[in-house]
Amino acid sequence: MRAIKTIKNDIFPYANTIICIEESKLLKKFQYDILYNTRSFQAALDELNKINYFHSYRNADIHNFGNMLDGLMITTFELMKEIVPYELIWRIFALYYDIHNMKLAVKEKFFGKHLDDLALDYGSYTMPTIRSAAVRESDNILENEILTEGFFEALHAPDMYDVDFILDKTYLKTLKNLAEELGIPEIDEFVLERIDLFNISAYFQSLAAGNPKGYFAKAFSDEGSFDFAEWQKYVDGDPSALEKFSLWQKYKPIWENTESRAQIFWEFDVLVDNYLIDKTKLCKLMAFGIEPICAYFYNRFMEIKNIRILLIGKEGNYPINEIKKRMRIPYEL
């Protein structure tokens, strides 16, 4: 991320002020430690209620905590829509949930029934809009050619198991395009790293599955730093040859201290999220601009994800160490 800026056009007084206030409210490591050490599921909820984590006149309990977390997601998106200087920022964050709902719409075609109970309300399109967009490609109801093209490729997929591959790649292609439209080089770089790490994750998943023929090609996104031909030189040969791959060398520190290959497979998503969160921490030194706004919302959603993981772990009586393995690092210096 770039250094602190003083250019007038890079200052958004209202949004940057709100972000400074809201960012200070994100949970710190010591607060996570308190939650880890609570003796029960209800005790963890009591701690969250004590600090009014859910920003509600109602207390969260063992029956409604999921709905309360959903409510936090909705209010966070509402705040984003209210304060961001460009709607494009909201669309970038909503895209993940749009893709989730598009996957549901495609799978509805295979199952022949609606899957509304699995839909998420955080996207920029409603489920009825997405279903309407599935009727005729030329209508481009989603008003995004990349999304529409990927959606119809998924709709025409002969195998339901290909739908996730197609729409995951559509997500990354659209994400990169929207980031480029936003025009912040540091955010472009962040998204590119996200795609490169997605491809590394796809490689690890392929290894975990026993390298089934064609798996990596289906999962691979060509929006990263290196095209498929470059990857194929290493993937199809001796796995040890990957050590010579510059991309592999760049990101190897993320997983090199793991104890086993199995740990890499099961914890890679957490390791990647921790790496990306760490990248955003430079934004805490920036008072103005788009970057601290995006960094706050990125980490706010990570925090809500953390609390959901922690509470589900407490609900299931998982050991503290097992819960911690699934948690992301807090957004603090």
Salt bridges, closest charged atoms under 4 A:
GLU22 OE2 - LYS25 NZ 3.26
GLU23 OE2 - LYS284 NZ 2.06
ASP33 OD2 - LYS29 NZ 3.18
GLU47 OE2 - LYS50 NZ 3.59
ASP70 OD1 - ARG308 NH2 3.15
GLU108 OE2 - ARG131 NH2 2.79
ASP116 OD2 - HIS114 ND1 3.61
ASP116 OD1 - ARG131 NH2 2.99
ASP139 OD2 - ARG136 NH2 3.13
ASP162 OD1 - LYS218 NZ 2.98
ASP164 OD1 - LYS103 NZ 3.93
ASP164 OD1 - LYS107 NZ 3.11
ASP168 OD1 - LYS103 NZ 2.68
GLU186 OE1 - ARG2 NE 3.63
GLU193 OE1 - LYS250 NZ 3.66
GLU193 OE2 - LYS279 NZ 2.96
GLU223 OE1 - LYS176 NZ 3.85
GLU230 OE1 - LYS233 NZ 3.18
GLU243 OE1 - LYS252 NZ 3.02
ASP273 OD2 - LYS305 NZ 3.69
ASP273 OD2 - ARG328 NE 2.78
ASP278 OD1 - LYS281 NZ 3.80
GLU291 OE2 - ARG2 NE 2.43
GLU291 OE1 - LYS5 NZ 2.90
GLU303 OE2 - ARG300 NH1 2.76
GLU322 OE2 - LYS325 NZ 3.23
GLU322 OE1 - ARG326 NH1 3.39
